Amino acid sequence: MATGKDRQKQLAREHHERQLQRRLEREQRNKRTAIIGSTVGVVVVVGGIVAAVALLGGGDEPTDAAASPTASAPQDTASAAPAAQPKPYDAATGTCGYVADTTGGNVKDVGMPPAKVKLKPATKTMTLDTNLGDIVVELDNSKAPCTVNSLQHLADKKFYDGSKCHRLGNAKFPMLQCGDPTAKADGKGAQDGSGGPGYVMVEENLKGAAYKRGVMAMAKTSAPGSTGSQFFLVYGDIGLTPDYTPVGTITKGLDILDKVNKAGVIGDSGDGTGAPKETVEIKDVTISGKS
C-alpha cells in the first residue's frame, strides 16, 4: 500500500509532467505567431466573416474563439523583442537604429545594414526572380526608409538567394510568407519561420495600414520592434491590425500567387496555412533605384 509520502511524490511528479507538457506546447506555439480567437481581440471582417482575433506571442495562453477559427498571422519567429530596442528613422541625422537580435533563431549573418539612409528616390523597384517567374514590388522608400534600406542590404548580400517561401494561407488568410533563408518549405520543417538576419528594426508606415490584395508587408512577432527579414505577399484581403510594416505594392506576379494558392498547402497546421504545394524558390533579388 502506498504511503502518504509516496502519494505526495506521485502528485509532485504528475504536476511536474504537466508543467513540462505546457511548456512544450508554449514553445511549439512560439514557433509561429497566430491570430487566434479571443474575447479581448480586435473584431475584423474578412470576406463577410466576423471573428474576434488577437495576436499570440510570448508564452500567452490562447482563449476560445467566439466565431469560426481564424488563420495564423505572418510572423518572423527569428525576431522577438531584443534586449536593445531599435530606433525609427531620425530625420535630423538621416539614420535608422538597427540592433542585434539577441533572442536566438537560425541566423544567416550578412552583417548590419548601414545606419545612414536616404529618402530619395521615393520609390524603388524590387524584383524577386523565382522559379515561377518574376514578382515585382514597388517599395515605398519615403514612408518605410529603414525597411527598404534593410531589404536593399539583404538583396545586395544575396541573403534571399535560394530561399523558399515557407507558408501559404487559405482564402480566409490569403498570403504567401517568405524570407527565411533556412526554411525547408516541405511541410516537415519544424523550424520553418525561425530564420533571419540576426538584427531587427522598428515597424514603419503603420498609420492607416491595410493589408489588401497586392500589398507586401513585413512579418514580425507580437513584440514591437521585431521586424527582421521575413515578409508576406498578399493575394486577397486580410483583416490584420496595423502592426506590420506595409513596405510596397506588387506590380507584377499576382498571377503567380494565385497559381500557388490554387495548388494548396502541405500539412495544414490546423489554421488553414502550411507549406505551399507549389514550391516558390527565390533565385535572386534585385532592387533598382539606389540613392
C-alpha positions as CSV (number, residue, x, y, z in Angstrom):
1,M,0.0,0.0,0.0
2,A,1.3,3.4,-0.9
3,T,2.2,5.7,2.0
4,G,1.2,9.4,2.3
5,K,4.8,10.3,1.3
6,D,4.6,8.1,-1.8
7,R,1.4,9.8,-2.7
8,Q,2.9,13.2,-2.3
9,K,5.8,12.2,-4.6
10,Q,3.4,10.9,-7.2
11,L,1.4,14.1,-7.2
12,A,4.5,16.2,-7.4
13,R,5.8,14.1,-10.3
14,E,2.4,14.5,-12.1
15,H,2.5,18.2,-11.5
16,H,6.0,18.5,-12.9
17,E,5.0,16.4,-16.0
18,R,2.0,18.7,-16.6
19,Q,4.3,21.8,-16.3
20,L,6.7,20.3,-18.9
21,Q,3.8,19.5,-21.3
22,R,2.5,23.1,-21.0
23,R,6.0,24.4,-21.6
24,L,6.4,22.2,-24.7
25,E,3.0,23.4,-26.1
26,R,4.0,27.0,-25.5
27,E,7.3,26.5,-27.3
28,Q,5.6,24.9,-30.2
29,R,3.2,27.8,-30.4
30,N,6.0,30.3,-30.3
31,K,7.5,28.9,-33.5
32,R,4.7,30.6,-35.3
33,T,2.6,33.6,-34.3
34,A,-1.1,33.0,-34.8
35,I,-4.1,35.3,-34.9
36,I,-6.5,33.4,-32.8
37,G,-10.0,33.8,-31.5
38,S,-10.0,35.9,-28.3
39,T,-12.6,37.7,-26.2
40,V,-10.1,40.5,-25.9
41,G,-9.3,40.6,-29.7
42,V,-10.0,43.1,-32.3
43,V,-13.1,42.5,-34.3
44,V,-12.4,42.3,-38.0
45,V,-14.5,41.4,-41.1
46,V,-12.8,39.2,-43.7
47,G,-14.9,38.1,-46.7
48,G,-18.1,38.7,-44.7
49,I,-17.0,36.6,-41.8
50,V,-16.8,38.4,-38.4
51,A,-14.2,36.9,-36.0
52,A,-12.6,38.2,-32.8
53,V,-8.9,37.9,-33.2
54,A,-5.8,38.7,-31.1
55,L,-2.1,38.3,-31.8
56,L,-0.5,35.5,-29.9
57,G,3.1,36.0,-28.7
58,G,5.5,35.0,-26.0
59,G,4.0,32.4,-23.6
60,D,0.5,33.7,-23.7
61,E,-2.3,31.1,-23.4
62,P,-4.9,31.2,-26.2
63,T,-8.6,31.6,-25.4
64,D,-11.5,30.2,-27.3
65,A,-13.0,31.9,-30.3
66,A,-16.5,33.3,-30.3
67,A,-16.7,32.6,-34.1
68,S,-15.0,30.3,-36.5
69,P,-11.3,29.6,-36.2
70,T,-9.1,32.3,-37.8
71,A,-5.8,31.8,-39.7
72,S,-2.3,32.3,-38.3
73,A,-0.6,35.6,-38.7
74,P,2.6,36.1,-40.6
75,Q,5.4,36.1,-38.2
76,D,9.2,36.3,-38.3
77,T,9.8,34.0,-35.4
78,A,13.5,34.6,-35.6
79,S,13.0,38.1,-34.2
80,A,11.3,38.6,-30.8
81,A,11.8,41.5,-28.6
82,P,15.5,42.2,-28.4
83,A,17.4,43.4,-25.3
84,A,18.2,46.8,-27.0
85,Q,15.3,48.4,-28.8
86,P,15.7,49.6,-32.4
87,K,15.0,53.2,-33.2
88,P,12.9,54.7,-36.0
89,Y,14.3,56.9,-38.8
90,D,15.8,60.1,-37.5
91,A,15.3,62.9,-39.9
92,A,17.9,65.1,-38.2
93,T,20.7,62.6,-38.8
94,G,19.2,60.6,-41.7
95,T,19.8,57.3,-39.8
96,C,17.9,54.2,-38.7
97,G,18.7,52.4,-35.4
98,Y,19.1,48.7,-36.2
99,V,20.0,46.4,-33.3
100,A,21.2,42.9,-33.0
101,D,18.5,40.3,-32.3
102,T,19.7,38.5,-29.2
103,T,16.6,36.2,-28.9
104,G,18.0,33.3,-30.9
105,G,16.7,31.7,-34.1
106,N,18.5,30.5,-37.2
107,V,20.8,33.3,-38.4
108,K,22.3,33.8,-41.8
109,D,24.7,36.5,-40.9
110,V,25.3,39.1,-43.6
111,G,26.1,42.0,-41.3
112,M,24.1,45.0,-40.2
113,P,22.6,47.4,-42.8
114,P,24.2,50.8,-43.0
115,A,22.6,53.2,-40.5
116,K,22.7,56.1,-43.0
117,V,19.7,56.1,-45.4
118,K,18.2,58.5,-47.9
119,L,14.5,59.2,-48.6
120,K,15.2,59.6,-52.3
121,P,14.2,58.2,-54.6
122,A,10.7,58.0,-53.1
123,T,10.2,54.5,-54.6
124,K,12.4,51.6,-55.5
125,T,11.7,48.5,-57.6
126,M,12.3,45.1,-56.0
127,T,12.3,42.1,-58.3
128,L,12.0,38.6,-56.9
129,D,13.3,36.2,-59.5
130,T,11.6,33.0,-58.7
131,N,11.3,29.6,-60.3
132,L,7.7,30.5,-61.3
133,G,8.6,33.9,-62.8
134,D,9.3,37.4,-61.6
135,I,7.4,39.0,-58.8
136,V,7.9,42.8,-58.9
137,V,7.2,45.1,-55.9
138,E,7.3,48.9,-55.9
139,L,8.9,49.7,-52.5
140,D,7.8,52.9,-50.6
141,N,11.2,54.3,-49.6
142,S,9.7,57.6,-48.4
143,K,7.4,56.0,-45.9
144,A,9.4,53.0,-44.9
145,P,13.1,54.0,-45.3
146,C,14.6,51.7,-42.6
147,T,12.7,48.7,-44.0
148,V,13.7,49.5,-47.7
149,N,17.3,50.1,-46.6
150,S,17.3,46.7,-44.9
151,L,15.8,45.0,-48.0
152,Q,18.5,46.7,-50.2
153,H,21.2,45.4,-47.9
154,L,19.8,41.9,-47.8
155,A,19.4,41.9,-51.6
156,D,23.0,43.2,-52.2
157,K,24.3,40.4,-49.8
158,K,22.4,37.7,-51.7
159,F,20.6,36.9,-48.4
160,Y,17.4,35.7,-50.1
161,D,19.0,33.7,-52.9
162,G,18.0,30.1,-52.9
163,S,15.4,30.5,-50.2
164,K,11.9,29.1,-50.3
165,C,8.6,30.7,-49.3
166,H,7.6,28.5,-46.4
167,R,4.0,29.5,-45.6
168,L,0.8,29.9,-47.6
169,G,-2.6,30.9,-46.3
170,N,-6.0,29.9,-47.4
171,A,-8.9,32.0,-48.9
172,K,-9.6,33.4,-45.4
173,F,-6.0,34.4,-44.9
174,P,-4.6,35.0,-48.4
175,M,-0.9,35.5,-48.1
176,L,2.4,33.8,-49.0
177,Q,5.2,34.2,-46.5
178,C,8.9,34.3,-47.5
179,G,12.2,35.5,-46.2
180,D,13.5,32.7,-44.0
181,P,16.7,31.6,-45.8
182,T,16.8,28.4,-43.7
183,A,13.2,27.2,-44.4
184,K,12.7,23.8,-46.0
185,A,9.2,24.5,-47.1
186,D,8.3,20.8,-47.3
187,G,5.7,20.6,-44.6
188,K,8.2,18.8,-42.3
189,G,10.4,21.6,-41.2
190,A,9.5,22.4,-37.6
191,Q,12.0,25.3,-37.7
192,D,10.5,27.0,-40.8
193,G,9.9,30.6,-39.9
194,S,12.7,30.8,-37.4
195,G,15.4,32.1,-39.8
196,G,16.6,35.7,-40.0
197,P,19.5,38.1,-40.5
198,G,20.4,38.4,-36.8
199,Y,19.1,42.0,-36.5
200,V,15.7,43.7,-36.1
201,M,14.2,47.1,-36.8
202,V,11.2,49.2,-36.0
203,E,7.9,48.9,-37.8
204,E,7.1,51.7,-40.1
205,N,4.2,53.2,-42.2
206,L,1.6,51.9,-39.8
207,K,-0.9,54.7,-39.9
208,G,-3.9,53.6,-41.8
209,A,-2.1,50.4,-42.8
210,A,-4.4,47.9,-44.7
211,Y,-3.4,44.5,-46.0
212,K,-5.3,44.3,-49.3
213,R,-4.6,42.3,-52.4
214,G,-1.2,43.4,-53.8
215,V,0.4,44.6,-50.6
216,M,3.9,43.4,-49.5
217,A,4.3,43.7,-45.7
218,M,6.9,42.6,-43.2
219,A,6.4,39.8,-40.7
220,K,7.2,40.1,-37.0
221,T,6.4,38.7,-33.6
222,S,3.8,40.2,-31.2
223,A,6.5,42.4,-29.8
224,P,7.1,45.9,-31.3
225,G,10.5,46.4,-32.9
226,S,10.8,42.8,-34.0
227,T,10.8,43.1,-37.8
228,G,13.5,41.1,-39.5
229,S,13.9,39.7,-43.0
230,Q,10.6,37.8,-43.4
231,F,7.8,39.3,-45.5
232,F,4.4,38.3,-46.8
233,L,2.8,38.9,-50.2
234,V,-1.0,39.4,-50.0
235,Y,-3.1,38.0,-52.8
236,G,-6.5,38.8,-51.2
237,D,-7.7,41.0,-48.3
238,I,-6.6,40.3,-44.8
239,G,-8.2,42.0,-41.7
240,L,-4.9,42.4,-39.7
241,T,-4.4,45.1,-37.2
242,P,-2.0,47.8,-38.4
243,D,1.1,46.3,-36.8
244,Y,3.1,45.0,-39.8
245,T,5.1,47.4,-42.0
246,P,3.4,47.8,-45.4
247,V,6.6,48.2,-47.5
248,G,5.3,48.1,-51.0
249,T,2.8,47.2,-53.7
250,I,3.1,44.2,-56.0
251,T,3.0,45.4,-59.6
252,K,3.7,42.1,-61.3
253,G,3.3,38.5,-60.3
254,L,-0.1,38.4,-58.6
255,D,-1.0,35.6,-61.1
256,I,1.9,33.6,-59.7
257,L,0.4,34.0,-56.1
258,D,-3.0,33.0,-57.4
259,K,-1.5,29.9,-59.0
260,V,0.3,28.9,-55.8
261,N,-2.8,29.5,-53.8
262,K,-4.8,27.2,-56.1
263,A,-2.4,24.4,-55.6
264,G,-3.0,24.4,-51.8
265,V,-0.8,23.5,-48.9
266,I,1.2,20.6,-47.5
267,G,0.4,19.6,-43.9
268,D,-2.2,22.1,-42.9
269,S,-1.1,23.4,-39.4
270,G,-4.8,23.5,-38.3
271,D,-5.4,27.1,-39.2
272,G,-5.6,26.7,-42.9
273,T,-1.9,27.5,-43.5
274,G,1.0,25.3,-44.4
275,A,3.9,24.9,-46.8
276,P,2.8,25.6,-50.4
277,K,2.4,22.5,-52.6
278,E,3.6,24.6,-55.5
279,T,7.2,25.4,-54.4
280,V,8.2,29.0,-54.7
281,E,12.0,29.4,-54.7
282,I,13.6,32.8,-54.8
283,K,16.6,32.6,-57.1
284,D,17.7,36.2,-56.9
285,V,16.5,39.6,-55.6
286,T,17.4,42.9,-57.1
287,I,16.4,46.4,-56.1
288,S,16.8,49.3,-58.6
289,G,16.7,53.0,-57.9
290,K,19.5,53.2,-55.5
291,S,20.0,56.5,-53.7
